[in-house]
Each structure stands twice: as structure tokens, then as C-alpha cells.
Amino acid sequence: MDKVIVIFSDNNKGKFISKGFASAFRDLSYFVYEKKIFDLNVEEVKQINPKIIFIFWTNINYENELKIFLDNYKNLGTIFIHCGELHKDIAFNCSNKKNHYSFYSNSKLKKFKYNTAVDAKRYKTKFRGYKYDITFAGNPAFEDREYLLAKIIYNFGSINIFCRSFDFYKSVEEIQKQNLLDDYFLELYRQSYKGYVETQKELSKIYSSSKINIDIAKNNNSISYRSFEIMASGGFLISQKNNELITKFENGKEIEIYETDDELIDKIKFYLSNLNIAQYIAVNGKKNTVSNHSFYDRLKNMLKVIYGKDFSNR
């Protein structure tokens, strides 16, 4: 049985995705070791002698540690799979280029394409009625998100924002600096903060019990992981249009897409008054997500790139 080391990213999303790929490797009959970047021990890894070292990476907080670790594999036959959302490959120069495969969500990069996936089992939850009207989960402290969230607050009052407290209060400061909201609406924005959610189970309950989930993506070239989390939970999603969404999901049937701020406001108003249609779309979106967007399928496609079609006989 071939051995794989899956190196975990150091944030929640990266951890969820890493665990999803680890599970997919096991389903493909690999023996999997799960490691955190700061727990890596070169001698231990050499004793394991992995066929593959896999990492999903979303940031470069531990770039030096990763480079130091991978420097030991320049001349070995280990296959290194780097999968993520970075705009540069932080590990390419410290691994064996012949056996290095990069899969990125940014389609502009001349690398193999990575399409986000989800472990739907982790987001399986029963619908127990609506608890929230409008929900946004994620870091709001980006200019386009602050502007749009301020506009939603102005039109609908207090909503439900789930994120780290540091990121939320940073967005409050920036909204004040930009004068996006007056004192009255800024207070409604402050009241919208509902805390930080750690687990997939908690997230799935929130998405499922929200009448409308908003995704304001940072990358217009791929489907965000948050979109898959929402749909796997059976939540109704309104997402910013991007190239992948319109090819993988049918607008108005499996997902709702907006292109302009005013269009988003109009669609929120419509679906708050037509929850039966929102539920119909949410059910279809979940079916598509569960059937076509698993880590198992994504990993099989990656291994076909590496081994060819008959990768099962590796």
C-alpha cells in the first residue's frame, strides 16, 4: 500500500480541505499520515518513505518551514502535489521539479487547474426551520466586501456576519474611514456580528437555517470553497458571478448569481418574499454538489494527470 503524507494548512478552510483530500486518498487505498507544517520531522518522514507528499496551501505564513522541509526531497523520487489558491508556487524551487505537480484555482497561471471540492458528509444537517434571514460568513475586511455589506445593511438593517472578531472590527474601522455608513447604520452593522464558527457541523447548521446566504468571492476564476459549504449544507446561495459557477451550476435552478450590487439587493428582496423558490434552488444545488464535486473525484483527476489514465495500477 503506497503511503501519503498530507500536510495541513494553518487556517480553518485549509484544514477542512486538507482533511477532505486525506479522506479521498484513503478511499483510493493509500495509507495516509496527517501532519501539520510545524510538526514535520525530516527523519520521521524519511522512515515513512511516502510515495506522495500532498499539501493544500492558502497562505505563506510558514513558507520558510516548508522550504526547509522540502529541501530534503530535491533528489528523491517522492511526488510532491501542491494544491491551492496561491499566485506563486512557494515550494517549486525546493523540490524535485520532475516530480512536482501544482494545481491552482487561478486559471491564469500556467499550471494544472484546481477546482474546489467539498466533503459533503461533513456538512450533512437536518433542516429545522429558519433562524437567520441574511447570512455572510467569511472575512469582511476587504474593500469590495465592506462596500457591499454596508449596502445590504442600509437596505435590510442588521444581518448575520460570522467571522473572526479581529477581521470584523477591522472592517468596522474601515467602513468608518470611508464613511460608508452613518452612526445609525454603523451600529446596525456592529449588531450584525454573531461570532466565529470553528467547526463544519456548526457552519452547516447556520447555512441550512439561513433564508439567504451571500458569497462575495475574492477570485472570479473559480468557485469558492464557501459556496460548496453552503450548498452541501442545503443552504440557499446567492453568489457573485464567476467563470466556473456559470459552467458548473445552472443559474436560477441550482444557484442564484448576481453581477451588480443593485441586482444583489433586488434578488435578496425577491427571495425573502419567495422562500419556496429559494428552497427549490437549494435542494437542486445540494444534489449537484454532492454528485459532482467531491474530493474523491478531484483527486482521481489529479492522479490521472500524474500517472495517466491507468493510475490505479501505479
N, C-alpha and C positions, 0 to 999 in steps of 0.2 A: 504494500500500500504506500503510495507516494505521500510525502509529508509536505505540509504547507505551514508557513508562519504568516499570520495575519497581524500586521502592526496597526494598532488602533490610533485614530486621530485623537486630538486632545479637546474636542468640543462635543456637545451632545449629538448634533447632526452627524458628524463624522463617526462617532461611536456607534450610532444606530446603523449607519450604512456599513461600517466595518463588520459588525455582528451579522448583518444580513448576508454579506459575502462569505463570512466564515461558515454560516449555516449552509449556503449553497455549495461550498467546497465539500462539506460533509455529505450532502446529498449526492455528490458526484464521486463518492467513495475515497476522498482524500482524508488523511489523518491531519487534523488541524491543531496548531498551537496558537493561542491568542496572546499577544504581547503588547504592552504599552511602550511607547518610544523611549521613555526614561527608565524602563525596566530591562532594556535589551542588554544581554551579556554575550559578548562575542564567542567565548569559549563554549558556552551552553549551546549557542546556535550552531557552532561547528560540529558539536556532538550530535545534534538533531539531524544535521545534514539535509536541509529541506530541498525539495525539488523546486519549490516556488516560494519567493517572499513577496507578499502582496500588501499594498498599503493604499488606503483611500485618504487623500490629503486635501484639506481645505484651507490651510494657512501655513505659515512658515515660522511659528513660534519655536520649533525645535529643529530648525534647518541644520544647524551645526552638529547636533547629536546624530541626526540621520546621516549626514555626510560622513562623519567619523565611523559610524557603524557600517555603512555600505562600502567604505573604502577597503574593507576586508574581503570583499567579493569581486574585486576587479578581475581576478584571474581564475575564478571558479566557474563551474558550469551552472550555477543556480540561476533560474529565471527570475527576473525582477519585474513585477507588474505594478506600475504606478497609475492609479486611477483617481481622478479628482477634478477640481474646478479651478486650479491654479492657471495663471497665464504664463508661467515658466516652469520648466522641469527642474526642480531643485536637486534632484538626485542623479540626473543623467550622467554627469561628468565623474561621478564616483562609483559607478557600477559598470559591469561588462556591457558595452554598447551592443554587442551582438545578441545578448540575451535580455535586453531591456525593452519593455513594451509600455508605451504611455497611452492611456485612454483619457481624453479630456472632453469635458462638456462644451468647451468653447470651440465651435466648428470652424472658426477662422484659423485655428492652429493646424499646422500640417502634421497632425498626429492621428491616431485612430480615434474614432468618435466614441465617446462615452455617453450613454443615455441613462438618466437616473432611473432607479427602480425602487421597490418597496417590499418589505416582508409583511404582506397583508395580515398574516396571523397575529402580528404584534398589535394591530390596530382594530382587531375584531371586537366590536362592542354592541350591546343591545341599545336600540333607541328607546329612551324612557321619557320622551317629551322634550320640549324646548325649554332651555334655561337662559339662553342668550339670544339677543336679536342680531347684532353685527359683531363679528369677532375678527381681530387681526392678531396673529401670533408671529413673532419674529422681531428682529432689531428695528425699531422705528427711527433710529438716529442716522438716517440718510436723507439728503435734501428732498429728493422726489417723494419719499415716503412721508416725510413731515408735512410737505405741502398737501399731499392727497389726504392724509389723515385729518389735517386741520379742516379741509373742505368737507369731509364726511361729518366731523364734529359740528361744523357750522350748520349743516343741513339736517342732522338727525339727533344732535345732542350727544350725551355720553354714550360711548360704545364699550367694548371689552378688549383690552390690549394685554397680551401675555408676553412677557419678555424679562430679561434681567433688569433689576432696578437701576443699575448704573446706566444702561442704554436708554431706559425710559427717561430718566431725569436729565440726561444729556439732550434728548430730543426736546424736552420742555424748555431748556435754556436756549436752544437754537430757534425754536418757534417764537420765543420772546424776542430774541435778537432780530429776527426777520419780520416781526410784527404781523405774523400770520393770523393771530387770534387776539381779540381784546381780552380784558381781565375776566369778563364773564365766561366767555367760551374757553379761555385757558384753564379756568377752574374745572369746567366740564371735561376738558382733556385730562387734567390731573386725576379726576374721579374715574377715568376710564381704565386706569392701571389696576390690573387684577392679580399681579404677581408673576412669578416664574414657575414654569412647569418642568419637572425633571424627567418624568417617565413617559413612555409611549402609551401606556394604559391611560394615564391622566389626560394626555393630549387627545386620544381618541374619543374620550367622553366629552371633552369640550367641543371638538369639531362636530361630533354627532348631534349634540344638543344645541348647536347654533343655527339659527334660521339662515344666516348668510355668513360664509367665511370668505375673507378677502385675501388674495395673494398679490402683493406688489413685488414682482420679481426683479432681481438685480441683473439677470442675464437674459437677454431676449433671444438667445440662440438655443436654449434648452428648457426643458420642463423642470421646475424647481422641485426639490425633494418635498417641500411643504405641500405642494399641490397633490402629490401622491399620498402623503399622510392624510390629508383632508378627505380625498376620495376613497381611500381604503377604509376610512372610518365611517363611510356612509354620509359624510357631510356634503352640503351643497356648496359649490365653489364658484366664485366669480374671480377670474384671473386676468391679469394683463396679457394681451395678445403676444404670442411669440411663435417663431417658426415651427418649433416642434409640436406645440399644443394643437395647432390647426391641422397637422397631419396625423396626429395620434388620437385625437378626440373630436367628436362632432359637436360643433357649437350649437347651443340651444337644445341639444338632446342628451349629451353626456357631461357637458360643462358649459358655463356661460363666460364669454370673453368680452372684455371692453378694450377700446382703443384710446378713448379720450376721457378726461376727468368728468366731463358733463355726462358722457354716456354711462359711466360707472354710477353716478348719482341717480340717473334715471332708472337704471336696472335694479339698484337697491330698492328704490321706491316700488317698482313693479313687483319684485319677488317678495317683499314684505307683505304685499297685499294679495299675493298668489302663491301661497306656500305649497299648495298641491302640485303646482308645476315644478317648483323647486325640488320637492321630494321625488318627483318622477325623474328629473335630471340627475339627482344624487344617486338614485338606485342604478341608473344606467352607467354613470361614471364609475361607480364601485365595481360593477360587473366587468367593465373594460380593464380597469386597473388590476383586479385580481387575476384575470385571464391572461393578460398580455404584458405585464410589467413587473415580473418577479426578478429577484436577484439570480435565481437559478437560470432563467433564460438569458439574462445579461452575461453571466459567467460562461455559459456554454458558447455564446457568440465570441467572447474574448478568447477562449481556448481554441476555437476554430481558427482564429487569426494566428495563434501561436503554433498550433500543431497541425493545422489543416483540417479537412472535413472529418477524418477518422481519428479525432483526438482521443476517443475512448480507449484506443489501443496504445496510448502514449508510452 
